[in-house]
């Protein structure tokens, strides 16, 4: 036996030399076995290469395999069939189960065992420990070293508990893939197959401890070994010199650290076992790599990238390009266009080209879509899980329907996935019905729904019941099994399988596959080809691994979820002439590529950002490494490992490396270019970044109908403003020759030149919609003032957002109104004097009122006991504070309540207070608001907030009508905020401190002073907003405190000075006030006339569109020339002037 190393630069031809020697020797010794050991994902490319090189295009004594598959070969030879090998899926499923079982023993991870993805993380660290030889004894020693790191010690202890539970569960049943190599080591020495085999090892950047154990045993017992390692001759010579001196000073930050470390450890194995080592072969010694010898730029790059020298390439740069794009999708579109141009214009084949990225998860969908548009055949070397597939999602949600007892979210999540046999129109109506009626629970869904909501026809109700019955029919069998008290995993899984079969999932999935196939979405079609088999395989594996276990529904759902998250599907290469799309670490490019496109070269991708949330953090790993416990690489180590991968990738193309990066991500967040671009620009003086956002696409890059229409639709608006843009005109002329294309283009132009126009409604139609103008209330008029078209859609066509069954602010507001009204009715009925009403008596009355209102309030939401208790307390607390404040307001002035819930011309007033002074009656209206409504002069004058003033005008007219011999004047229109105000601790402490400074001799305790401060602050919080009469006598009559005190009123929106009401107050003179409310009332009448005459103009004021639900109907778009209606800001002095102009 002998070992030989083959070293050389990336691209020097090491693999070619290795396989040449393999073939040469296999032809000479036909009775021997010749095996190439490569990483799993490398095997197919290696097989192709050897077959291509072999003179007979194949041989029975040559095999390409991985270490794990080699182990299975030896197991078969040795008759070792004792255990089944458990795959990653099985490990995840069992890990999820054992974590739940032992979670009470855990310290750090007790609350995390049920978190999505945590089973996967724990499985990874347990597997890592096995790969790196962390046995129970080693783990105990590790914990002993962690006295200064208690958190790490607890984490290691939790990992040990879970690992032990996992191993106990699988003991004598199955082994893991990590165990395969450990067991393999036991059989190597006795294997005749190994003794008769020459091994050729290629494609590895390093090995795990267990792999080194395997290699040591293979080297000791096989016929011979040759190992290819990427290491330039100068680096190899320096390592050989260091090894001969026993000076292992390999820095982990060296570019070739991995290769040197691997070679050093293998030489240790050879020397330790006295194995013969043949002279190391340095491939391409003294020469540039054969692939790029004729390319000066790429040769210079391979020799100087990441090296510590100051060399610069000063000639023009042709083999290296850097392009910036707006986002990842634009990158994919650009690369697809360039590839199409190379194929059509330059005569390249698809397999001459490769695409590499550091973020396959973020890019593969865009690449897939853009390549499909351009009809580019590609093999995307990426596996992704199917947890989000609608059919997989449907299985999970069906279980959740049972678990959450037919909640709205689960029911319509399942139905909206679209594979249940329920009519789509019926689903829409049923969803509205459920939202409005609040239906939930199996009991409710199992009964006939007899009550129709407002506007619902009998036919629609029948459709809803048919859909309901269908849903129950589908879910009932699943529910019956899942609801069993002691159901096994086997029973659960059987019910899920029956659910899959009952809904014809296999046929439906295949229908989708065919549809994707017909649409040219090949990779999506390939994915759907595997979905059904994957689902069934997962169900089989769950039964196989834990069929007799008894679990709750929740536990079973979590195991199923963990299974779907761990299952990944990949795509088989569609053909030989395809573009290879891969990732910088996983993908191996064995075939020579003339051009490589390197996408997503952004910071955070190159180098890859460290992944947060691992079980053992980078800090933990560094601490353990210092104590000689080696685990997988840290994020910092991976940066340097990634540099090595970058080096090998840049040595792959023979003609050109084209780099692209994005200025922003798919989420719109700004991105920076990767450090590697700056590194390249330092090496190549003439390398410049080309901004493709400022570059014109070429006609050769537009190769398909889809691509042409995409380009035209994206640029037609700019063309409509700027005219001829070169390719646009040329492409338009080509496309318009096709009738089918021309129709689409005409629609694009219609959209580009669209401008919103005001629609017109016939007056007769308007009258039929609205009836008499008196039917049009103030709320509708305010909406009309904001936007006439919105009012038309909402009140004319009765459009609106879905009504939901909930206790909304409106309902709570009604509760407050009803409780307060009952409170005042009780006061009047019992002839209680306001002066005799203290806080205790008020509280007793309002509590009785709340109980009475709660019993009368007809809203099913209050039938929920838990919520009713919460609402009851909220209403009680708020109402008690509110009526205390209201009583104090009344007792602070001469105005007394006169009417409650007064019906007037335009609506209903919550409360009317009056004050009679001789022949004059002064009127105050109060509108209770559960929200903090603030009076706005401008909005009131323009009709956007006129309810309060119109109500005041109607009330004045009402009282005048009933008191014709009196003069009736407006005194105030006020909003009263019904709420339970919060008073901060800091404000109270400050008030106590201020009082102590002014009254140092006071005998009041801090607790008493604090209580007084709270009451004072609460009372101030109820200061009303609105408009009051300016005359000081009227203000005094509403708040007696203004007679003796200056400053802000605690009740009214006024400030008092020695000379009266100042300009900061929201107040105007009574004469002007009367004119103002007349103006607002007249404006309301004019708006009613406009509505009846059919005014439905799209004329919103600024802000009206912010929360309008009709944006998709009116097409009001500022980008297309639409403009907001401008409104002029109005002050109180402006109102006085405008109102007084009427008299002139």
Number of C-alpha atoms within 10 A of each C-alpha: 15 16 22 17 21 22 26 23 27 24 26 25 17 25 25 16 14 21 20 15 13 21 20 13 14 20 16 9 11 13 12 18 19 26 21 25 24 19 18 14 13 21 19 13 15 25 17 14 16 23 16 12 15 16 12 9 10 16 16 10 16 22 17 22 22 17 20 17 15 18 21 16 16 19 19 11 13 15 9 12 10 11 12 11 16 19 14 17 20 22 24 25 26 24 28 29 24 21 27 16 13 16 19 11 14 20 13 16 18 15 11 15 21 20 11 13 17 21 26 20 17 22 22 17 18 20 19 16 20 19 22 18 17 20 13 13 8 13 18 15 13 20 18 11 14 18 11 9 12 11 14 23 19 17 18 20 20 21 24 18 17 24 22 14 19 21 16 12 16 15 11 11 13 18 19 19 17 20 16 18 21 18 15 21 18 12 17 22 15 12 16 14 16 23 20 15 21 25 23 24 26 22 20 17 19 16 16 17 16 18 18 16 17 21 19 18 20 22 26 22 19 21 20 21 23 23 23 25 25 25 25 21 18 13 14 20 12 11 21 16 11 15 15 9 9 9 11 13 9 15 12 15 14 16 20 23 19 24 22 26 19 19 22 18 13 19 17 14 19 18 12 10 13 10 15 14 16 11 10 14 16 19 25 18 15 10 11 21 24 16 21 21 15 13 16 15 21 26 20 18 19 22 17 18 19 18 11 7 9 8 14 16 18 12 12 12 15 15 17 19 17 21 19 22 22 19 20 23 20 20 25 24 21 20 23 26 25 18 25 23 19 18 18 14 11 10 9 16 15 20 19 19 25 26 24 24 24 24 19 22 12 16 18 21 16 16 25 22 20 23 22 21 22 21 17 18 21 26 23 26 20 17 14 16 14 22 18 11 14 16 24 18 17 22 19 20 22 22 22 20 23 22 18 16 17 22 19 17 13 21 20 18 16 22 21 16 14 14 16 18 13 17 14 14 11 18 18 13 17 21 18 17 25 19 17 16 18 15 18 17 14 18 10 11 17 15 11 13 15 10 11 14 13 8 6 12 11 12 9 16 20 16 19 25 20 16 21 20 15 14 19 15 12 16 17 15 14 22 21 12 19 26 14 13 11 13 17 21 25 19 19 27 22 17 18 22 17 13 19 19 12 11 14 14 17 15 12 14 20 17 14 15 23 18 14 18 15 11 12 15 19 21 25 18 22 19 21 23 19 18 22 20 12 18 20 13 12 20 21 16 18 22 18 13 19 16 17 13 15 17 18 18 21 14 16 22 19 20 22 19 20 25 28 24 19 21 20 18 18 16 19 12 16 14 11 12 15 19 24 25 24 23 21 20 15 14 17 20 20 17 16 15 21 19 22 24 22 25 25 29 26 24 17 17 17 22 22 16 13 16 10 9 9 13 18 17 16 19 12 16 19 17 17 18 12 9 12 10 17 18 20 15 13 17 19 16 13 16 18 19 23 19 20 22 16 19 21 18 21 21 21 26 26 23 18 21 24 17 23 29 28 23 17 17 18 13 7 10 9 12 16 14 20 18 14 18 21 12 12 19 16 15 21 21 14 15 22 15 15 14 15 17 12 9 8 11 17 14 15 14 23 21 17 14 13 14 19 21 19 13 15 20 16 11 14 19 17 12 15 12 10 9 12 12 12 12 14 21 14 12 17 16 12 13 19 15 10 10 10 10 16 16 11 15 19 12 11 18 15 11 14 18 13 12 16 15 12 13 12 12 16 11 15 12 14 19 16 11 16 18 13 12 16 12 11 20 15 23 16 20 25 22 21 26 24 25 24 23 25 28 24 24 16 16 17 18 11 10 14 12 9 11 12 14 17 15 14 10 11 12 13 15 17 16 20 24 21 20 27 26 18 20 22 21 15 16 16 13 8 9 9 12 9 13 10 7 15 12 15 10 11 17 19 12 20 25 18 15 22 24 13 14 19 18 9 10 13 10 12 12 15 19 11 9 10 9 13 14 13 12 17 16 13 15 21 22 15 17 26 25 22 24 21 19 22 18 17 18 22 17 17 17 18 18 22 18 16 14 17 18 15 15 15 16 14 20 16 15 22 20 18 22 20 22 20 15 12 8 9 13 19 22 24 26 27 23 24 21 19 19 14 14 16 15 20 17 20 18 18 20 21 18 21 21 24 25 24 24 27 27 27 28 28 22 26 25 16 16 18 16 12 10 12 9 10 15 16 23 23 26 32 28 25 25 24 22 21 24 21 18 16 10 15 10 11 9 14 20 16 13 18 20 15 12 14 15 9 9 11 9 8 9 8 11 10 13 10 12 18 20 14 15 20 20 16 15 19 18 20 17 18 23 20 24 22 24 27 25 26 24 15 16 14 20 25 16 19 27 21 17 17 27 14 9 12 15 13 19 20 20 23 25 19 27 19 21 13 10 8 16 23 15 14 11 18 22 25 23 15 19 15 19 25 21 19 23 24 18 19 22 23 13 18 23 16 13 23 22 16 17 25 23 18 21 23 22 18 22 21 22 16 14 10 15 16 8 8 13 13 17 13 9 10 15 15 21 14 11 8 15 11 16 16 17 12 10 11 8 11 15 14 17 12 13 19 17 12 15 20 14 9 9 7 5
